[in-house]
Structures are given as C-alpha cells and as structure tokens.
Amino acid sequence: MTPTPTPTSILITSNDRFVPTSKTSEMLASACRRLGLPVMVRDCSDGRYLGAVLEQFNDPTYTSDAAVTLRHKYHGLLLAFEVDTILSLDLQWLFVPDLFTETPEIRAIHSLWFDDMRSWARANYMFSTCREQFQKHIRHPKVHHYFYGRGLAEEGRTLGMPTSQLSYLAAPYEFLSLNHPCEIRDRAAFIGNPGFREIPPEPILKAMHDGAEINELRQLNAEILMRSRFEKKERWLKEEPSIDRYLAVALQARVQFPYRSALEILRLAAEHYPRAAAYLDEHGEILDATLIVKLVNRCDRPAVILRLYQKGLVDVYSNPKEWEPYGVKALPSILIPQLPRYYQKYSVHLNAANALRDATANEKLFEIAACGRVSLNLASPDISLCYNAGEIALAANLAELEEQARHLLANPDQALAMGKRARAHTAREHLWDHRLKAIFNLSDKEGDTAPNLADAETAHPLPLRT
C-alpha cells in the first residue's frame, strides 16, 4: 500500500453529540501536538443537525444552499490554517457532500473506526446527498480506513474499501504519569454498559442466572435468532426462502468461530447459498444480516459481569437502569475526567467487548493498562496480539474467568505487578502517538508498531467450516 503523505496541518472533525468521540478526538489532538504536527479540533454536530432539519422541509434548494454555505465556511478554515490532512473517528468528516474529498488542498483523509459501519450510519445525521453518495465517499482514493480488529478490517475490505488496515485503538500519553492510590483490592471493577442495548429473551436471562457457560449461551442465542421472526426477516424469507438455511449455517459458524468476522462468515456461506447472498446484496441489506450473526455473542459482556457480580466479586459503574434487567445493581456512571482515578482505584478490572463490533481490543483495554492496572478478558485473537501473558489476564470461559479473578483479588501484589508490566508495554507500543506515527508515515521507527492485517492472519489462522 502506498504510504500516505506526512501532514503539514491537521483538522480533526469530532462530534460533540457523542462524549466518547469528543474525548478520544481530544486525545488524538494531544498526540499530534507531541509529534510536532499543527492540529485543530472542530465539532461537526451542528452541520449534521442542520442537514437533518432542512431535509424535513422537503425542498432541495434549502439543503443545497446550506451545503454551499458550510463548504465555504470550511474551505476558508482549511486555507487559513493550510490544512492538508483530515483525521476523525469513524466518518465524522462525512456530513456535507464533497466537502473534503473534492478540496484540492486536502491530500489525505484518515478514518479511525471506533464503531461498526451499520451502527455509525444509523446514529449519525448527514446531508441526504451524503447518504445517496455514501459508497463514493468511503471508497474515494484520498480516504484511508483503520479498524481496531481483524474482523472489522475484513468487513471494510469486503465492503469495497481497498485501503482498509488493521490499527488498534490506544491510550493517551497523559495516563502514564497518573498515580492515584489503589484503594480497593478485594473486588474488581467494570465500567460500562451491557453493550447490545436490547434485553435478551427470557430463556437467555435464565440461562445466565443459572450459570450457563459462554459457549452454551452462544449456542442458545444462535437457536433463538434462527427461530426469531421480525418484519424485515419475514420479507426476506418470503422473497428468497434459501435465506433461512443461509443464516442457519452462518449462525452455527459464528458459534464455532466467535471472533471471525460476521460479514466474512456470510461471504463464505454464500458459496453454498448464492441466491440468498445475492438477494441481500441487491437489496442493500447485507449489514442487517451481519447484525443477526453478531448477536450470537450478545451475552458475552453481560455474562462476564453477571458471573462475578453474583459472587460479590465486582463493582459495576454504569447507568443503573441498563443493568436492571440482568439483576445487577450498578453504581452511578463515572464522568470521563474521573476515569483514570477509578481505573487506579481498583487493582483488577473486567473488560469485555461490545458484541456489535467484530473487534475485542477496545479502548478500555489500553486505558486500563496505561493506568498500571490489570484487566481480565475473555481470550480472543485481537487481545492476544496486543498484550502478553503476565500483563493482562485471559480466560477461555466463565469458570476460568472467575477462577482467575479470585486468584488476582487474593494476590493484589501480583495483580499490581501485572498492571505495571502492562503499563510499560503500553508506553512502548500502545499510545495514540504510536498509532499516528504509523498512520502519518513519520520517520521515527519507534512509532511504527501497528500490526497489519496480513501479520494478524498469519499469527491466528481461523479456518471456517460451513
């Protein structure tokens, strides 16, 4: 792949509607400044809302005039600060059509994917022309996509983004110097929501409370998803009956290979059910099918938390209402400025991926390590590529996870020693500074640490049987 040009001046487009997005956008800006790169951050949510409001008038003239005004505003900003590079999480740069892709001064647009494409497109407003020309924008030769998991990167390539690369998330440099006291050593902490927000069916909730193992929960999810009926799926089956078997094969493959990309599984299953795959492609609904496959893992995160919560081994911090259906009484959410203090308040943290993303090495993995604390995770290829044994804890199933949690809580000095090693590893390889050095093709080899997709596939081959 042709290296991208080193930036002269960078504009980071953020979205203040989503607090985690604005938080990490500021971390990226801080890393740019340490690298000596001129940078500014601008919120784009106002432009997004403007496009959404004007669309309600059903008059294309209003929308067109607003787009021209916004393009003029940003072109002035780009010229005044000699911006030649756009950087954002996901597609936060995409809200006005052709704003950056058709500006000659912009040489490169870098999208660091924080979300999966389906979820991002459903949650973010944009001018209607952006939706109509979505494929043109994301496949533009100036645009470079970076995904934080093997599955997400494969999904990007399958969707026709040839510049898709594997680039893990990271931690802020500032966390390395923080040393808040470790106050709680007899319980772990989990900070976050259940992931997939819909409440699981009653049989799954019962199985979780009865102590079902993670593979049993995935199998039960697959069976329920296969039997489930909803309006869109009913239409699929009416118009192309082979979709029923197509999804059945994909769901069982996901149970067998829970960390294989859902879209890749569907692509491989298409060899056996070509008409089903062609139907979903032609109707633009293949990503809806990937969601069904991803939901095989929808209980991974709540099952991890519930297992330890039932044994009195974890404090959960989140919106309390989100955890009520699981029988978990959560403590109030932690504000972002307080995160490092709470990371360091506990000797052990639970970490678990969001089932909607085919990626397990989430941002908390790196932030917890940067704060010098050990995280306990379900074992997955992505996480194993980022940290070594003795830096984080990995468990093959819930029973092993509970056993490791009990051991670390009974031996806090060992837990803190693991956290110290994880912090040192983060300082060497897993800061946002490292990711940006690799992305911007800076000459300092120390920063060129992001693994590529080919390396990851070689290290962890996952054959698929349909």
C-alpha positions in Angstrom: 0.0 0.0 0.0 1.3 3.4 -1.0 2.4 5.4 2.1 0.2 8.5 2.9 1.9 11.9 2.9 3.2 13.3 6.2 0.8 16.1 7.2 1.6 19.8 7.2 -1.5 20.7 9.2 -4.4 18.6 10.5 -8.1 19.1 11.1 -9.7 16.7 13.4 -13.5 16.6 12.9 -15.3 15.5 16.0 -19.0 15.1 17.1 -19.9 16.5 20.5 -23.2 14.7 20.4 -21.2 11.6 21.5 -19.0 12.2 24.5 -16.6 9.2 23.9 -16.0 10.6 20.4 -15.1 14.0 21.6 -12.9 12.6 24.4 -10.8 10.5 22.0 -10.7 13.3 19.4 -9.0 15.5 22.0 -6.6 12.7 22.9 -5.7 12.4 19.2 -5.1 16.2 19.1 -2.8 16.0 22.1 -0.8 13.2 20.4 -0.5 15.3 17.2 0.9 18.2 19.2 3.5 16.0 20.9 4.6 14.8 17.4 5.0 18.4 16.4 2.1 18.5 14.0 -0.2 21.6 13.9 -3.7 20.5 14.7 -7.1 21.8 15.5 -10.4 20.1 16.5 -13.8 21.2 15.3 -17.2 19.8 16.2 -19.4 18.8 13.2 -22.6 18.1 15.0 -24.1 21.5 14.2 -23.7 20.8 10.4 -25.2 17.4 10.8 -28.3 18.7 12.6 -28.7 21.5 10.1 -28.8 18.9 7.3 -31.3 16.8 9.1 -33.6 19.8 9.9 -33.6 21.2 6.4 -34.4 17.8 5.0 -37.7 18.0 6.8 -38.8 20.9 4.6 -38.6 18.6 1.5 -37.1 21.4 -0.5 -33.8 20.6 -2.1 -33.0 24.3 -2.6 -32.7 24.8 1.2 -30.4 21.9 1.6 -28.3 22.8 -1.4 -27.8 26.4 -0.2 -26.9 25.2 3.3 -24.3 22.8 1.9 -22.7 25.5 -0.2 -22.5 27.8 2.9 -20.9 25.0 5.0 -18.4 24.2 2.3 -17.5 27.9 2.0 -17.0 28.1 5.8 -14.7 25.0 6.0 -12.8 26.0 2.8 -11.9 29.2 4.5 -10.7 27.4 7.6 -8.7 24.9 5.6 -7.0 27.7 3.6 -6.3 29.9 6.6 -4.5 27.1 8.5 -3.0 25.4 5.5 -4.8 22.1 6.4 -3.9 19.2 4.1 -5.0 16.3 6.3 -8.3 15.3 7.8 -8.4 13.0 10.8 -11.5 11.6 12.5 -13.0 8.7 14.4 -15.3 6.8 12.1 -16.7 9.0 9.3 -17.1 12.2 11.4 -15.7 14.1 8.4 -18.6 13.0 6.2 -21.6 15.3 6.8 -21.6 17.6 3.8 -21.1 16.0 0.3 -17.7 16.6 -1.3 -16.6 18.9 1.5 -13.1 17.3 1.9 -12.9 14.7 -0.8 -13.1 17.3 -3.6 -11.0 20.0 -2.0 -7.6 20.0 -3.9 -5.6 21.1 -0.8 -6.7 18.0 1.2 -4.2 15.2 0.4 -5.5 12.6 2.8 -8.5 11.7 4.9 -7.9 9.2 7.8 -10.9 7.4 9.4 -10.1 5.6 12.6 -13.0 3.4 13.0 -14.5 3.5 16.5 -17.8 1.9 15.6 -19.1 -0.6 13.1 -20.4 0.9 9.9 -24.0 -0.1 10.3 -24.3 1.4 13.8 -22.4 4.6 12.8 -24.7 5.2 9.8 -27.8 4.7 11.8 -26.7 7.0 14.7 -25.2 9.9 12.8 -27.0 12.6 10.8 -25.7 13.7 7.4 -26.9 15.7 4.4 -29.1 13.5 2.2 -26.7 13.7 -0.7 -24.0 12.1 1.6 -26.3 9.1 2.0 -27.0 8.9 -1.7 -23.3 9.0 -2.5 -22.1 7.1 0.6 -20.2 4.5 -1.4 -18.5 7.1 -3.5 -17.2 8.9 -0.4 -15.9 5.9 1.6 -14.2 4.5 -1.5 -12.6 7.8 -2.5 -8.8 7.4 -3.1 -8.0 10.1 -0.6 -9.7 8.2 2.2 -7.8 5.7 4.4 -9.7 3.4 6.8 -8.2 2.0 10.0 -10.0 -0.7 12.0 -9.2 -1.9 15.5 -10.0 -5.6 15.0 -9.3 -8.3 12.4 -13.0 -8.8 11.8 -13.7 -5.1 11.3 -10.8 -4.7 8.9 -12.0 -7.7 6.9 -15.5 -6.2 6.9 -14.1 -3.0 5.5 -12.3 -4.8 2.7 -15.4 -6.9 1.9 -17.5 -3.7 1.6 -15.1 -2.4 -1.1 -12.7 -0.2 0.9 -9.3 -1.2 -0.5 -7.4 1.0 2.0 -8.7 -0.9 5.0 -6.0 -1.5 7.5 -5.7 -3.0 11.0 -4.7 -0.4 13.5 -5.6 -1.0 17.1 -7.0 1.6 19.5 -4.6 3.1 22.1 -4.2 5.0 25.3 -3.4 8.7 26.0 0.2 9.5 26.9 -1.2 11.5 29.9 -2.3 8.4 31.7 1.2 7.1 32.1 2.1 9.7 34.7 -1.0 9.3 36.9 -0.7 7.6 40.2 -3.9 7.7 42.1 -4.0 5.3 45.1 -5.2 1.7 44.8 -8.0 1.7 47.4 -10.0 -1.5 46.6 -8.2 -4.8 46.2 -10.9 -7.3 47.2 -13.3 -6.6 44.3 -12.8 -6.0 40.6 -14.4 -3.1 38.7 -16.3 -2.9 35.5 -17.1 0.4 33.9 -19.6 0.4 31.1 -23.0 -0.6 29.7 -24.2 -4.1 28.7 -23.1 -3.5 25.1 -26.1 -4.5 22.9 -28.9 -2.5 24.5 -31.9 -4.7 23.8 -32.8 -7.0 26.7 -32.1 -10.7 25.8 -35.0 -13.1 25.7 -36.1 -14.7 29.0 -34.6 -18.1 28.3 -31.1 -16.5 27.9 -31.5 -14.4 31.0 -32.5 -17.6 32.9 -29.5 -19.5 31.5 -27.2 -16.7 32.5 -28.5 -16.6 36.1 -28.3 -20.4 36.2 -24.6 -20.3 35.4 -24.5 -21.4 31.8 -21.1 -21.3 30.2 -20.2 -18.9 27.4 -20.4 -21.5 24.6 -23.8 -22.6 25.8 -25.1 -19.0 25.8 -23.8 -18.5 22.2 -25.4 -21.7 21.1 -28.7 -20.7 22.7 -28.5 -17.3 21.1 -28.0 -18.9 17.7 -31.0 -21.1 18.1 -33.2 -18.2 19.3 -32.0 -16.0 16.4 -32.7 -18.7 13.9 -36.3 -19.0 15.2 -36.9 -15.3 15.7 -39.3 -13.5 13.3 -39.5 -9.8 12.6 -40.9 -7.8 9.7 -37.7 -7.5 7.6 -36.7 -11.1 8.0 -40.3 -12.3 7.1 -40.0 -10.3 3.9 -36.6 -11.9 3.2 -37.9 -15.4 3.6 -41.0 -14.8 1.6 -39.0 -13.4 -1.4 -36.0 -15.7 -1.1 -36.6 -18.9 1.1 -33.0 -20.0 0.9 -32.1 -17.2 3.3 -33.4 -19.4 6.1 -30.6 -22.0 5.6 -28.1 -19.4 4.7 -28.5 -17.7 8.1 -28.6 -21.1 9.9 -25.2 -22.0 8.5 -23.8 -18.6 9.3 -25.1 -18.6 12.9 -23.6 -22.1 13.6 -20.3 -20.9 12.1 -20.3 -17.9 14.4 -20.8 -20.3 17.4 -17.8 -22.3 16.3 -15.7 -19.3 15.5 -17.0 -16.4 17.7 -14.3 -14.0 16.7 -14.5 -14.5 12.9 -15.9 -11.5 11.0 -19.7 -11.9 10.7 -19.5 -10.5 7.1 -16.7 -12.9 6.2 -18.8 -15.8 7.5 -21.7 -14.7 5.4 -19.4 -14.3 2.4 -18.1 -17.9 2.8 -21.6 -19.3 3.4 -22.6 -17.6 0.1 -20.6 -20.2 -1.8 -23.3 -22.7 -0.7 -26.3 -20.3 -0.8 -25.5 -17.8 -3.7 -29.1 -16.8 -4.3 -29.6 -15.8 -0.6 -26.4 -13.7 -0.6 -27.3 -12.1 -3.9 -30.7 -11.1 -2.6 -29.3 -9.4 0.4 -26.6 -7.6 -1.6 -29.1 -6.4 -4.2 -31.5 -5.1 -1.6 -28.6 -3.4 0.4 -29.4 -5.4 3.5 -26.3 -7.5 4.0 -25.3 -5.5 7.0 -28.6 -6.2 8.6 -27.8 -9.9 8.2 -24.4 -9.4 9.7 -26.1 -7.9 12.8 -28.1 -11.2 13.3 -24.8 -13.2 13.1 -23.0 -10.8 15.5 -25.8 -11.3 18.1 -24.6 -14.8 18.7 -22.1 -13.0 21.0 -24.6 -10.6 22.5 -24.3 -12.1 26.0 -20.6 -12.2 26.2 -20.2 -9.0 28.1 -23.2 -9.3 30.5 -22.4 -12.9 31.2 -18.9 -12.0 32.3 -20.2 -9.3 34.6 -23.1 -11.3 36.0 -20.9 -14.3 36.8 -18.7 -12.2 39.0 -21.4 -10.0 40.3 -23.4 -13.0 41.6 -20.3 -14.0 43.6 -19.8 -10.5 45.0 -16.5 -10.0 43.1 -17.2 -6.9 41.0 -18.5 -3.4 41.3 -20.3 -2.2 38.2 -20.4 1.5 37.2 -22.9 2.5 34.6 -26.4 3.9 34.1 -28.2 1.7 36.7 -31.3 1.2 34.6 -29.3 -0.5 31.8 -28.2 -3.3 34.2 -31.5 -3.8 36.0 -32.8 -6.4 33.6 -29.8 -8.6 34.4 -30.4 -8.2 38.2 -27.2 -6.2 38.5 -27.3 -3.1 40.8 -24.9 -0.7 39.2 -23.2 2.3 40.8 -23.6 5.7 39.1 -21.8 6.3 35.9 -18.3 7.8 36.0 -17.7 11.0 34.2 -14.9 10.9 31.7 -12.5 13.2 33.6 -12.8 10.8 36.6 -12.0 7.6 34.6 -8.2 7.4 35.4 -8.9 7.8 39.1 -11.4 4.9 39.1 -9.1 2.8 36.9 -6.4 3.2 39.5 -8.8 2.9 42.5 -9.1 -0.9 41.8 -6.3 -3.5 41.4 -8.3 -5.5 38.9 -10.7 -4.6 36.1 -13.1 -6.7 34.0 -13.0 -5.9 30.3 -15.4 -7.2 27.7 -16.2 -6.3 24.0 -19.3 -4.9 22.6 -21.0 -7.7 20.5 -22.0 -5.2 17.8 -18.3 -4.8 16.7 -16.2 -7.6 15.3 -13.3 -6.3 17.5 -12.4 -7.1 21.1 -9.3 -4.9 21.8 -11.4 -1.9 22.8 -10.2 1.4 24.1 -10.5 0.4 27.8 -8.0 -2.4 27.3 -5.3 0.1 26.6 -6.5 2.8 29.1 -6.6 0.3 32.0 -3.1 -0.8 31.1 -1.8 2.7 30.8 -3.1 3.4 34.3 -1.0 0.4 35.5 -3.8 -2.0 36.2 -4.5 -5.5 35.1 -7.6 -6.3 33.0 -9.3 -9.7 32.9 -10.7 -10.6 29.5 -12.2 -13.5 27.6 -9.4 -14.7 25.3 -9.5 -13.5 21.7 -7.0 -13.2 18.9 -7.1 -9.4 18.9 -6.3 -9.0 22.6 -3.6 -11.7 22.4 -1.9 -9.7 19.7 -1.7 -6.6 21.9 -0.6 -7.8 25.3 1.4 -10.7 26.6 0.8 -13.2 29.4 1.8 -11.6 32.7 0.5 -8.2 31.5 -3.2 -9.0 31.2 -5.3 -12.0 32.2 -7.1 -14.1 29.6 -9.8 -16.7 30.3 -11.2 -19.3 27.9 -14.6 -19.4 29.6 -16.6 -18.0 32.5 -15.4 -20.6 35.0 -11.8 -19.9 34.3 -12.5 -16.1 34.4 -14.0 -16.5 37.8 -11.0 -18.6 39.0 -8.5 -16.0 37.7 -10.5 -13.1 39.3 -10.4 -14.9 42.7 -6.7 -15.5 42.3 -5.8 -11.9 41.4 -8.0 -10.5 44.1 -6.4 -12.8 46.7 -3.0 -11.7 45.4 -3.2 -8.0 44.8 0.6 -7.5 44.7 0.7 -9.9 41.7 -2.2 -8.0 40.1 -0.4 -4.7 40.5 2.8 -6.2 39.2 1.0 -7.3 36.0 -0.5 -3.9 35.7 2.9 -2.4 36.0 4.2 -4.6 33.1 1.1 -3.7 31.0 1.8 0.0 31.6 5.4 -0.4 30.4 4.2 -2.3 27.3 1.7 0.5 26.6 4.4 3.1 26.9 6.4 1.3 24.3 3.8 0.4 21.8 0.2 1.3 22.5 -0.1 5.1 22.8 -2.1 7.3 20.3 1.4 8.7 19.5 2.4 5.3 18.2 -0.7 4.9 16.0 -0.4 8.3 14.5 3.3 7.9 13.7 2.5 4.8 11.7 -0.6 6.4 10.0 1.2 9.6 9.1 4.3 7.7 7.9 6.7 9.6 10.3 10.3 8.5 10.1 10.7 7.6 13.8 10.6 3.8 13.7 9.6 3.6 17.3 6.1 4.6 16.4 5.8 2.1 13.6 4.2 -0.5 15.8 0.7 -1.1 14.5 0.4 -4.6 13.2 -1.0 -5.1 9.7 -3.9 -7.4 8.7 -1.6 -9.9 7.0 0.5 -10.4 10.1 -2.6 -10.9 12.2 -4.0 -13.5 9.9 -0.7 -15.4 9.8 -0.5 -15.4 13.6 -4.1 -16.5 14.2 -5.5 -18.5 11.2 -9.1 -19.3 11.8 -10.5 -21.9 9.2 -14.2 -21.8 8.7 -16.3 -24.9 8.2 -19.8 -24.5 6.8 
